[in-house]
């Protein structure tokens, strides 16, 4: 199935293989925004409220970095929506990139240069 007739740059795929995550163009805001592409029906959903650096978590949620009060905060949004939950203390460094493992561990490149890397392990809450 071909992609829709919109700009879409893939950066990840959901654990279930049903959605692609990437960047698309928002005509109304005239800027690049995060978006998902549903493989089954070829629809693109713009996600204007999320940072463009977000990536899929194994549970279908998203992880990303937001700048809050001048600091980088690594956090996650639950599957289906919900509030941003910080996973680590705010840090003054810039975050250049990152990846999420199949088990939910997040590795980031951060610092004053692009050579520093940190691994963040979040404890899961009991159900």
GIVENWO-V718739 format. One line per field, one symbol per residue. ss: DSSP state (2 for helix, 1 for strand, 0 for the rest). burial: # if it has 9 or more other C-alpha atoms within 8 Angstrom, else .. A space follows every 50 residues. Layout:
BEGIN
ss->???
burial->???
END
This chain:
BEGIN
ss->00000001111110000011111111000011111111000001111000 00001100000111111100111111100000001100001001111111 000001111110000011110000000
burial->.......#..#####..#########.....########..#.#.##... ##.#####.#######....#########......##.....###..#.# ...########.....#..#.......
END
